[in-house]
């Protein structure tokens, strides 16, 4: 049974999940992995997968509104995977990692873009949102959103992208 979060109306800010602040949402240092299965409904509006911090953008993974390129954001710094395109209507596993020096994007378990960048992950007490950034809502479907406090490797991402439950993983350290 597909239990994906459906974001039915592009550009409508009420189609998302809001998670109240918890201390475990911050304090990662500069290591993070955000991954999910996505099937965007289109590329006329930004498609936010996960945003911690609302307008402060402590960290965010999304898909650009006009180019369908995935992006990772920390504060005011945005890294766009310019050579990666997410096709509307097609299930795609998307992951972004940051290890303190480099942002890497993985599409369907394969590293597709890498860029050295100096980012600082935020630590506000604002909520986390799945399917919405600050005012940018997504459209389509999101499933199996995972947030890690470690920068996972290509092998780790690829080997677990189709596992449904953390109990099936060899290690869930940082999940």
Helices and strands as residue ranges (DSSP letters): E 5-7, E 17-19, G 23-25, E 32-40, E 47-52, G 54-56, E 59-63, E 70-74, E 77-80, E 92-98, E 102-107, E 110-116, E 128-130, E 140-148, H 154-160, G 166-168
